[in-house]
């Protein structure tokens, strides 16, 4: 369907059409990449642990043994993945806190660009906090542009956006991963610095970190057969972002890597999940056609959280863990694409939490209804900072604490009583395209907004 054709769903109430196959993300023009970094957040670590631990058996044990030393900086061999597990460290309130961050060093458009195109910037930062007693969990999205003080002075100065903390701590700016000496130790140094910065902003000290890149998201989503994501446009029904369609004919924008014409639940594959996780409605020659991302990077964070929840739910669903081919494909993708300070024994314990855990409740620090952060300018840069003042995070700490206790009122009172029974101890193929869900509850026409209209063509006058 070209942009000039009538949209068949505009008046009939039919389910959204299938999205056309997406081009590779690397096809996006270098002009747009140079000025607008669209990184993966993707917070898929919990689902990855579920898939590996639940599916490792037989020949997969042998296969997995080759990647455990690269992935699990916390130590332990493949035997830890199939053993009895080890208690997880928790904070003073008994919660297990995991920092999950993403970089794009595996993306050719970034790694081969001028100066590395910011491939080591952590443009996806999510903090997962779990109560191992009642298995409730929240996920806090930390805006990548949050202005923070740096532990050590960097080339960018003594303060910077939080997405620069990792690369400033490591000193790795434009080196490909394969050329970084002792990458595992360097990676851990950057992760610890980012954990400290996130603790300052949120008031929550992470015990664990997981570092992922683009490859993991695509493979993990495809390994579970796609994920069901609830699309809700901001300012307009549905979502359309043309930034991933750089290699498509401009008259048609036929690729439509991020095109969901109506609000609703869509089944998307790994390529579409990655494109959605990167989408924030950046300006380009086709901007007049875009809709549903009025919140920019804040909308991107929300969609990243939705993908994470959907992936976790699919990973623990019946049948996924019993599929050796799915687990084998995921193991192939790990290697140089995931690192964590979890040991393999702790990763095994995490599976019990993941299986018991309900939906991960998202917490937004920029929710228009209850904002605790705002945008501003520091040294000529557009940044995000607390409403109370540039480095005054106290209101953010109180807000997050109140949100956690509204969801989990027993958190402080009971979580510290956890022991090995809950797995913790207190201490410091894939679908080819995006398709609408067939479930009745996911009927995308049930909440259609009157604002819906077919995309305009930027070349129609």
Backbone torsions as a table, in degrees:
resi	resn	phi	psi	omega
1	UNK	NA	127.0	178.1
2	UNK	-84.7	167.4	-178.9
3	UNK	-68.1	-16.7	-179.8
4	UNK	-87.9	-10.0	-178.4
5	UNK	-81.7	148.8	174.7
6	UNK	-61.7	142.8	178.1
7	UNK	-81.8	121.2	-175.2
8	UNK	-65.8	-17.0	-178.7
9	UNK	-94.9	-6.0	-172.4
10	UNK	-65.3	-32.4	-177.0
11	UNK	-124.2	-16.1	-175.4
12	UNK	-86.7	-19.4	-177.6
13	UNK	77.0	15.0	-179.4
14	UNK	-71.7	163.1	177.4
15	UNK	-63.4	154.7	-179.7
16	UNK	-59.7	144.2	179.1
17	UNK	-70.3	160.9	177.7
18	UNK	-66.7	141.2	176.8
19	UNK	-76.1	142.8	178.1
20	UNK	-67.8	151.9	-179.8
21	UNK	-57.2	136.2	-176.5
22	UNK	-81.6	146.5	171.0
23	UNK	-75.2	165.7	176.9
24	UNK	-62.8	141.9	-177.9
25	UNK	-59.8	-29.3	-178.5
26	UNK	-65.2	-13.2	-178.8
27	UNK	-75.3	-12.4	178.8
28	UNK	-58.1	139.7	-173.5
29	UNK	-63.0	144.9	179.7
30	UNK	-66.7	-24.4	178.2
31	UNK	-62.0	-46.0	-179.5
32	UNK	-73.3	-36.2	-179.9
33	UNK	-64.7	-37.1	-177.7
34	UNK	-62.7	-34.0	-175.5
35	UNK	-103.3	-17.6	-176.1
36	UNK	-137.0	101.3	-179.9
37	UNK	-82.0	124.5	178.0
38	UNK	-116.5	98.1	-171.6
39	UNK	-97.3	159.8	170.4
40	UNK	-82.4	136.2	174.5
41	UNK	-95.8	-16.0	-141.3
42	UNK	-45.9	124.6	-174.7
43	UNK	-100.8	77.6	-174.0
44	UNK	-109.0	9.9	-172.0
45	UNK	-60.1	-44.2	-178.0
46	UNK	-60.6	-42.3	179.9
47	UNK	-67.4	-35.5	179.0
48	UNK	-63.5	-45.1	177.9
49	UNK	-59.9	-42.7	179.1
50	UNK	-58.8	-46.5	-176.6
51	UNK	-66.6	-44.6	-177.8
52	UNK	-66.0	-53.5	-174.0
53	UNK	-66.0	-42.6	-177.8
54	UNK	-72.4	-23.1	-173.9
55	UNK	-108.1	-8.9	-177.9
56	UNK	-69.3	120.6	176.9
57	UNK	-166.9	158.0	174.8
58	UNK	54.7	-128.3	-177.3
59	UNK	-65.5	-21.3	179.1
60	UNK	-68.2	-29.3	176.8
61	UNK	-62.3	-44.6	179.0
62	UNK	-63.6	-43.3	-179.1
63	UNK	-64.6	-42.3	-177.5
64	UNK	-67.3	-27.7	-177.0
65	UNK	-61.7	-25.3	-177.8
66	UNK	-77.2	-15.8	-177.1
67	UNK	-111.8	-12.0	-174.7
68	UNK	-63.1	-37.3	-178.2
69	UNK	-68.3	-28.0	178.4
70	UNK	-79.4	-39.2	-173.0
71	UNK	-82.0	-48.3	-170.7
72	UNK	-96.4	90.0	179.0
73	UNK	-66.4	-18.7	178.5
74	UNK	-73.0	-6.8	176.1
75	UNK	97.2	177.2	179.5
76	UNK	95.2	145.7	177.9
77	UNK	-97.4	-171.3	-177.6
78	UNK	-63.0	-23.7	178.7
79	UNK	-60.5	-30.5	179.1
80	UNK	-64.4	-27.7	-179.2
81	UNK	-73.4	-22.7	-177.8
82	UNK	-116.5	9.3	-180.0
83	UNK	-90.4	-155.4	-175.5
84	UNK	-85.1	-9.9	179.5
85	UNK	87.6	169.4	179.0
86	UNK	-134.3	151.3	179.5
87	UNK	-59.2	144.2	176.6
88	UNK	-90.3	142.4	175.6
89	UNK	-69.7	149.6	178.1
90	UNK	-134.3	169.6	174.2
91	UNK	-85.1	-178.5	-179.7
92	UNK	-58.0	-27.1	-179.8
93	UNK	-91.1	5.6	176.6
94	UNK	84.6	3.1	-179.3
95	UNK	-88.9	147.6	174.4
96	UNK	-94.0	120.5	-175.6
97	UNK	-116.0	124.4	-175.4
98	UNK	-124.4	120.7	175.3
99	UNK	-87.2	126.1	-179.9
100	UNK	-121.2	122.0	-177.4
101	UNK	-135.7	153.4	-176.4
102	UNK	-126.1	143.7	173.2
103	UNK	-128.4	174.7	-172.7
104	UNK	-124.6	33.6	-178.1
105	UNK	-66.9	-14.1	178.3
106	UNK	-91.7	-0.5	-178.9
107	UNK	-94.5	118.4	-174.4
108	UNK	-60.0	-35.9	-178.5
109	UNK	-64.1	-25.7	178.3
110	UNK	-92.9	-49.5	-172.9
111	UNK	-67.6	-26.7	-179.0
112	UNK	-99.6	0.0	179.9
113	UNK	-79.9	173.5	-179.7
114	UNK	-60.0	125.4	178.5
115	UNK	66.5	18.9	179.7
116	UNK	79.7	-2.0	177.2
117	UNK	50.6	35.3	176.3
118	UNK	67.6	32.2	-174.5
119	UNK	-68.0	-16.8	179.0
120	UNK	-102.7	7.3	173.3
121	UNK	-74.2	134.7	-178.3
122	UNK	-91.6	78.4	-176.3
123	UNK	-77.4	-3.0	172.5
124	UNK	-124.1	116.3	-179.4
125	UNK	-134.2	113.3	-179.7
126	UNK	-129.2	139.4	178.9
127	UNK	-115.1	114.5	-179.8
128	UNK	-97.5	124.6	-179.2
129	UNK	-123.4	123.0	-172.9
130	UNK	-121.6	135.0	169.7
131	UNK	-92.1	110.8	-176.5
132	UNK	-73.8	-4.9	178.5
133	UNK	-85.3	-56.3	-178.3
134	UNK	-102.2	2.7	173.4
135	UNK	63.0	26.9	171.0
136	UNK	-84.8	154.8	-178.2
137	UNK	-148.6	145.5	174.2
138	UNK	-125.9	155.5	177.5
139	UNK	-130.6	119.0	-178.5
140	UNK	-100.9	122.9	176.5
141	UNK	-89.8	120.9	178.3
142	UNK	-96.3	114.9	-179.2
143	UNK	-54.4	132.3	-175.9
144	UNK	-63.4	-24.8	-178.2
145	UNK	-91.5	10.1	178.6
146	UNK	-59.6	128.4	-176.5
147	UNK	-84.7	123.0	-177.0
148	UNK	-135.6	159.9	172.0
149	UNK	-82.0	143.7	179.6
150	UNK	-92.7	145.8	179.0
151	UNK	-63.5	-37.4	176.9
152	UNK	-132.7	145.6	-179.1
153	UNK	-61.1	137.6	-176.4
154	UNK	-120.8	174.4	178.0
155	UNK	-61.8	-21.7	179.5
156	UNK	-87.5	-6.3	179.0
157	UNK	120.1	-165.2	-178.7
158	UNK	-90.5	-10.5	176.3
159	UNK	-139.1	154.7	-176.7
160	UNK	-165.3	175.9	172.2
161	UNK	-67.9	147.3	-174.8
162	UNK	-62.4	-23.0	-179.8
163	UNK	-71.7	-9.1	178.1
164	UNK	-96.9	-6.1	-175.9
165	UNK	-60.2	-46.1	-176.9
166	UNK	-60.9	-51.4	-175.8
167	UNK	-70.1	-30.5	176.8
168	UNK	-68.3	-38.7	-179.5
169	UNK	-69.6	-33.2	-177.8
170	UNK	-86.8	-25.9	-175.1
171	UNK	76.3	9.2	179.1
172	UNK	-99.2	115.5	-177.9
173	UNK	-117.5	-47.4	-175.3
174	UNK	-126.7	10.7	180.0
175	UNK	-86.3	133.2	172.4
176	UNK	-62.5	155.0	-176.4
177	UNK	-56.2	-38.7	-177.1
178	UNK	-65.8	-19.2	-177.7
179	UNK	-100.9	3.8	179.4
180	UNK	-85.7	117.9	179.5
181	UNK	-62.1	134.7	178.7
182	UNK	47.1	59.7	-173.6
183	UNK	-55.7	-40.2	-176.3
184	UNK	-61.1	-42.8	179.1
185	UNK	-69.9	-41.6	178.6
186	UNK	-62.2	-43.1	178.9
187	UNK	-60.1	-43.6	-179.9
188	UNK	-64.0	-37.1	177.6
189	UNK	-61.4	-46.1	178.8
190	UNK	-65.3	-39.2	-179.3
191	UNK	-65.2	-40.9	179.2
192	UNK	-64.2	-39.4	178.2
193	UNK	-64.5	-41.0	179.6
194	UNK	-68.0	-37.5	176.7
195	UNK	-60.2	-41.6	-180.0
196	UNK	-64.7	-41.2	180.0
197	UNK	-66.5	-41.4	179.5
198	UNK	-66.6	-37.1	175.9
199	UNK	-60.7	-42.8	179.0
200	UNK	-61.1	-43.0	-176.7
201	UNK	-73.4	-44.3	-171.2
202	UNK	-98.4	-20.3	-174.4
203	UNK	80.7	6.5	179.7
204	UNK	-113.8	125.5	178.7
205	UNK	-91.1	113.6	176.9
206	UNK	-69.6	141.4	173.0
207	UNK	-92.4	-26.6	-175.4
208	UNK	-132.5	158.2	174.5
209	UNK	-136.2	151.9	175.9
210	UNK	-136.7	127.2	-177.9
211	UNK	-113.7	123.4	-176.9
212	UNK	-129.6	169.6	176.7
213	UNK	-136.4	-171.0	-175.5
214	UNK	-57.8	-46.3	-172.6
215	UNK	-55.3	-38.8	-176.0
216	UNK	-64.0	-43.0	-178.8
217	UNK	-61.4	-51.2	-178.8
218	UNK	-56.1	-47.9	-174.6
219	UNK	-70.6	-40.6	-178.5
220	UNK	-64.2	-44.4	179.4
221	UNK	-64.4	-43.4	178.6
222	UNK	-66.1	-34.1	-178.4
223	UNK	-63.7	-30.6	-179.4
224	UNK	-96.3	7.5	176.6
225	UNK	83.1	22.6	-178.6
226	UNK	94.6	163.6	-179.6
227	UNK	-129.3	154.2	178.7
228	UNK	-98.6	115.6	-175.5
229	UNK	-118.2	132.5	178.6
230	UNK	-82.7	112.4	179.0
231	UNK	-90.1	123.4	175.9
232	UNK	-134.8	113.2	-178.4
233	UNK	-72.8	152.6	176.8
234	UNK	-107.0	109.6	-179.7
235	UNK	90.3	-8.9	-178.5
236	UNK	-166.6	143.3	178.6
237	UNK	-63.1	140.2	178.6
238	UNK	75.3	-178.3	-179.6
239	UNK	-138.4	133.0	173.8
240	UNK	-141.1	117.4	177.6
241	UNK	-127.4	120.0	-175.1
242	UNK	-89.3	1.9	-173.0
243	UNK	-67.3	-22.3	178.6
244	UNK	-91.5	5.6	-176.8
245	UNK	-105.1	31.2	-175.6
246	UNK	-60.8	-27.2	-178.4
247	UNK	-95.1	10.5	-175.8
248	UNK	-96.4	154.9	176.3
249	UNK	-59.6	129.8	-174.1
250	UNK	-67.1	-23.7	-179.4
251	UNK	-69.8	-25.9	-173.9
252	UNK	-119.8	-27.0	-172.1
253	UNK	45.5	53.2	-170.3
254	UNK	-69.0	-22.6	-175.2
255	UNK	-68.3	-47.5	177.3
256	UNK	46.9	57.7	-179.0
257	UNK	-63.2	-30.8	177.3
258	UNK	-126.2	83.1	-178.1
259	UNK	-140.4	107.5	179.0
260	UNK	-130.8	96.7	-168.3
261	UNK	-66.6	-22.0	179.1
262	UNK	-135.0	155.1	170.5
263	UNK	-62.7	145.4	179.3
264	UNK	156.5	-175.6	-179.7
265	UNK	-101.3	125.7	-177.7
266	UNK	-118.3	140.2	170.2
267	UNK	-87.4	118.5	-178.7
268	UNK	-123.9	149.8	179.4
269	UNK	-90.4	-175.6	-174.6
270	UNK	-62.6	-41.3	-179.3
271	UNK	-65.5	-43.3	179.5
272	UNK	-70.2	-34.3	177.4
273	UNK	-62.9	-42.4	178.6
274	UNK	-63.9	-44.0	-179.9
275	UNK	-62.9	-42.4	178.9
276	UNK	-65.3	-39.1	-179.1
277	UNK	-66.2	-20.9	-179.5
278	UNK	-96.6	-14.2	-170.6
279	UNK	-75.4	131.8	175.3
280	UNK	-144.6	11.4	175.3
281	UNK	73.0	34.6	178.6
282	UNK	-59.0	150.6	179.1
283	UNK	-70.5	141.9	176.2
284	UNK	-161.3	-174.4	-176.2
285	UNK	-64.3	-19.1	-179.0
286	UNK	-108.2	18.0	-175.2
287	UNK	-57.3	-29.7	-177.0
288	UNK	-64.4	-17.0	-179.1
289	UNK	-89.4	-14.9	-170.6
290	UNK	-78.6	154.0	175.5
291	UNK	-160.1	163.2	171.7
292	UNK	85.0	4.4	-179.6
293	UNK	-129.1	45.6	-178.1
294	UNK	-62.8	-22.8	-179.3
295	UNK	-85.9	-0.5	177.3
296	UNK	57.7	-124.8	-175.7
297	UNK	-63.7	-28.7	179.1
298	UNK	-67.8	-36.9	175.1
299	UNK	-66.4	-37.8	178.5
300	UNK	-61.1	-43.9	178.8
301	UNK	-60.0	-42.7	-179.5
302	UNK	-63.1	-41.1	179.9
303	UNK	-70.1	-33.0	175.5
304	UNK	-62.3	-41.8	178.8
305	UNK	-64.4	-39.0	178.4
306	UNK	-62.7	-41.6	179.4
307	UNK	-64.7	-40.0	179.0
308	UNK	-60.3	-48.9	179.8
309	UNK	-61.4	-44.0	-179.2
310	UNK	-63.5	-40.0	179.7
311	UNK	-67.4	-41.9	177.6
312	UNK	-61.1	-44.0	-179.3
313	UNK	-63.5	-39.7	178.4
314	UNK	-69.8	-36.3	-176.6
315	UNK	-65.2	-34.6	-177.5
316	UNK	-94.7	1.3	-179.2
317	UNK	-73.0	157.8	-179.4
318	UNK	-60.0	135.3	174.7
319	UNK	101.1	-35.9	-176.8
320	UNK	-63.0	-47.3	-176.5
321	UNK	-70.7	-16.5	-179.0
322	UNK	-92.7	5.2	-176.9
323	UNK	-100.1	98.5	-178.4
324	UNK	-59.0	-35.4	-178.7
325	UNK	-63.8	-40.0	179.7
326	UNK	-65.1	-45.4	-179.0
327	UNK	-67.5	-39.0	179.2
328	UNK	-61.7	-43.0	179.1
329	UNK	-64.5	-36.6	179.5
330	UNK	-68.3	-42.1	178.8
331	UNK	-60.8	-38.6	177.6
332	UNK	-58.6	-33.0	-175.3
333	UNK	-83.0	-16.9	-173.9
334	UNK	-70.0	-93.6	175.0
335	UNK	41.2	-105.9	-176.7
336	UNK	-88.4	7.3	-172.1
337	UNK	-107.6	-9.0	177.7
338	UNK	-139.6	135.4	170.8
339	UNK	-136.8	151.0	-179.9
340	UNK	-157.2	154.7	175.0
341	UNK	-88.9	3.6	171.0
342	UNK	-65.8	141.3	169.8
343	UNK	-84.2	166.2	179.3
344	UNK	-65.4	-33.3	177.6
345	UNK	-65.9	-40.4	177.7
346	UNK	-69.1	-35.4	177.6
347	UNK	-62.1	-37.2	177.9
348	UNK	-63.7	-40.6	178.4
349	UNK	-64.7	-35.3	-179.0
350	UNK	-60.6	-27.1	-179.3
351	UNK	-64.6	-37.1	179.6
352	UNK	-66.1	-37.7	176.5
353	UNK	-66.8	-43.1	-178.6
354	UNK	-62.6	-38.7	-179.2
355	UNK	-70.2	-31.3	-177.9
356	UNK	-88.8	-20.0	-171.4
357	UNK	-70.4	138.2	174.9
358	UNK	-82.6	-162.0	178.6
359	UNK	-62.4	144.3	176.9
360	UNK	-84.2	114.3	-177.7
361	UNK	-77.9	121.4	-179.5
362	UNK	-76.6	143.5	174.0
363	UNK	-121.1	120.3	179.5
364	UNK	-103.8	133.9	178.2
365	UNK	-88.5	-4.6	-178.9
366	UNK	-124.3	22.4	177.5
367	UNK	-60.2	122.5	-178.3
368	UNK	-55.8	-27.8	-179.9
369	UNK	-74.2	-32.0	-178.7
370	UNK	-143.0	63.6	-176.4
371	UNK	-75.8	138.9	173.0
372	UNK	-121.1	-1.1	176.6
373	UNK	-134.1	158.0	179.6
374	UNK	-145.0	174.1	178.6
375	UNK	-98.8	156.5	179.6
376	UNK	-167.0	-167.0	-179.1
377	UNK	-130.0	130.0	175.9
378	UNK	-130.9	123.5	179.8
379	UNK	51.9	39.2	177.8
380	UNK	80.2	1.2	-179.6
381	UNK	-104.2	141.1	174.4
382	UNK	-77.4	122.0	-174.4
383	UNK	-133.5	170.4	172.8
384	UNK	-115.0	133.5	-178.3
385	UNK	-146.1	162.8	-180.0
386	UNK	-61.4	146.4	175.2
387	UNK	-60.4	-31.3	-176.7
388	UNK	-73.1	-18.9	-177.2
389	UNK	150.5	162.0	-170.7
390	UNK	-53.2	-45.8	-177.4
391	UNK	-117.4	19.0	179.6
392	UNK	-97.2	97.0	-175.2
393	UNK	-97.2	6.7	-173.0
394	UNK	-60.6	-40.8	179.8
395	UNK	-66.8	-32.8	177.2
396	UNK	-65.5	-42.2	178.5
397	UNK	-59.5	-45.9	-178.7
398	UNK	-65.8	-39.5	-179.8
399	UNK	-63.0	-48.7	-179.6
400	UNK	-62.3	-42.9	179.8
401	UNK	-61.4	-42.4	-179.9
402	UNK	-67.8	-37.5	178.8
403	UNK	-66.0	-42.2	179.0
404	UNK	-62.1	-43.8	-177.0
405	UNK	-75.3	-22.2	173.8
406	UNK	-72.5	-29.1	178.1
407	UNK	-86.9	-36.4	-173.5
408	UNK	-136.0	76.8	-175.4
409	UNK	-63.5	-16.6	-178.8
410	UNK	-93.6	3.4	-172.0
411	UNK	-52.6	-59.3	-175.9
412	UNK	-71.3	-36.6	-173.7
413	UNK	-72.8	-33.6	-172.0
414	UNK	-119.6	-20.6	-172.5
415	UNK	-64.1	-31.2	-177.9
416	UNK	-70.2	-9.0	178.9
417	UNK	-84.0	2.4	-177.4
418	UNK	-68.6	150.3	176.7
419	UNK	-142.4	-158.8	-176.4
420	UNK	-64.2	-18.1	178.1
421	UNK	-63.4	-28.3	177.2
422	UNK	-107.8	3.8	175.5
423	UNK	78.7	27.2	178.0
424	UNK	-148.4	157.8	177.1
425	UNK	-143.0	136.4	-175.3
426	UNK	-65.7	131.4	178.2
427	UNK	-169.1	157.7	176.7
428	UNK	-59.6	NA	NA
429	UNK	NA	178.6	-164.9
430	UNK	-81.3	158.2	174.9
431	UNK	-67.7	147.8	-176.3
432	UNK	-80.7	-19.4	-177.5
433	UNK	-157.8	174.0	177.0
434	UNK	-74.4	129.2	-178.4
435	UNK	-133.5	149.4	177.9
436	UNK	-71.2	146.5	177.2
437	UNK	-66.2	150.1	180.0
438	UNK	-96.0	-4.2	-178.2
439	UNK	-72.4	145.8	-178.1
440	UNK	-62.4	-36.8	-177.5
441	UNK	-68.4	-18.3	-175.7
442	UNK	-101.0	16.2	-177.9
443	UNK	-57.2	111.1	-175.3
444	UNK	-70.1	-11.6	179.5
445	UNK	-89.2	-7.6	-174.4
446	UNK	-70.2	-23.4	-179.7
447	UNK	-127.2	32.2	-177.8
448	UNK	-60.6	138.3	-179.0
449	UNK	-96.9	151.0	-178.8
450	UNK	-70.6	-10.5	-178.3
451	UNK	-78.8	-6.1	-174.7
452	UNK	-64.9	137.4	171.9
453	UNK	-155.0	156.8	-179.1
454	UNK	-67.3	153.2	179.0
455	UNK	-61.9	138.6	174.7
456	UNK	-79.4	161.8	174.0
457	UNK	-99.5	132.4	179.8
458	UNK	-69.0	-11.1	-176.3
459	UNK	-110.6	5.1	175.9
460	UNK	-89.7	126.9	-179.8
461	UNK	-130.5	NA	NA
